[in-house]
Amino acid sequence: MTDYGFDTLIDRTGTWSAKWSLYGPEVLPFWVADMDFRAPPGLLAAVAERLDHGVLGYTRTPPELEAAFIDWLERRFGWTVVADWLVWLPGVVPGLNLAGRAVGGGSLLIPAPVYFPFLAVPGHVGKQGIVVDLVREGGRWVMDQDRFEAAVRPDTGAFLLCNPQNPTGRVYRRDELETLVEFCLRHDMTLVSDEIHCDLLLDPDASHTCVASLTPELRTITLFGPNKSYNIPGLGVGVAVIPDAGLRRAFLRARAGLIAHLSPLAYAAALWAYSERTDWLPSLNGYLRGNRDRLQETVAGLAGVEMTHVEGTYLGWLDVRELGLEDPAGHFERHGLGFSDGARFGGAGFQRFNFGCPRTMLEEGLTRFVVGVRDA
Ligand SMILES: Cc1ncc(COP(=O)(O)O)c(C=O)c1O
């Protein structure tokens, strides 16, 4: 495998990094989901080449990007789509909120814990959120069908799925998704599926299923983007795949006047990402796997902390409730650790640990974590 320098800690001072400017220098940031790695050299070169042209005008979606994305979806996940179904966006989160507006009904079903912008969608779009807890079963976070059946209402217009799941790191199996599809069909719900982490699979035998590929009968909005996999969230690009023409029209109506042209640099990056054939992603996933293993080993040796196996993403979901801390995030911050507090994700008493960083930074974080847990 090529050495992409994942071991190198890059000083991000002076880059206006959200991750590194939230805390002072005494706190190591393991919170927001961006990694401390450079994007792939080929992607950076593609962006630089576009920048070098010097004229950064309003830009249309490159037809070669549509073709590359369609090919990627087919090659990687066996899902055949057409260009008409695609709506390019500056990110997946705007797509989630447009989806919330485009679907019918007065309420949205949301399994939690979940990436916190999901929980904000109902408020943004003037609908009610029905939050249903995921349950831990046999070392995995699963969607409990009985709970969903009990919670769904006649006015529930959509189910908001996150797969691979942030923050638990689950990658749902095909049979779990088939059950979900059947549930959505039976209750006439649209399935909105955020699959932004689909390339970040840490187990060699893990595979990602695009839920929309399971049946053409279900109305679906699936959201993808290269922001996570290639560590370019600051560039901002994503895409919604909406096979149903009526739903797509509603989505475009919701977008009208709010989101227009994407940056040509974002398009250049996306074109490289969806055409890429290098070993960057396998190398990254191998590195992240090593980090995950170190985190899991450390947690396994600590009394009062639990986490489930992370199948995908670069996020660990730490259950620290047994430590009995009144303010877990504040406690770990005093020990030099900036985690995402679980309460925002619908998981009070949990901390989310972003391990997308060089091994030395991770090791320092783990050392501090062990001390923090002993001090609790
Ligand atoms: C599940 C999920 N969706 C969306 C996003 C953000 O996507 P974007 O930056 O494309 O809006 C994240 C970022 O952490 C995420 O984890």
The ligand as an ORCA input file, in Angstrom:
! r2SCAN-3c Opt
* xyz 0 1
  C     -24.195     10.944      8.942
  C     -23.690     12.262      8.475
  N     -24.368     12.952      7.564
  C     -23.946     14.146      7.121
  C     -22.783     14.712      7.594
  C     -22.345     16.044      7.098
  O     -22.381     16.053      5.742
  P     -22.132     17.354      4.900
  O     -20.875     17.992      5.409
  O     -22.012     16.835      3.515
  O     -23.340     18.222      5.089
  C     -22.045     14.032      8.563
  C     -20.839     14.649      9.125
  O     -20.335     14.241     10.124
  C     -22.494     12.774      9.000
  O     -21.806     12.067      9.896
*
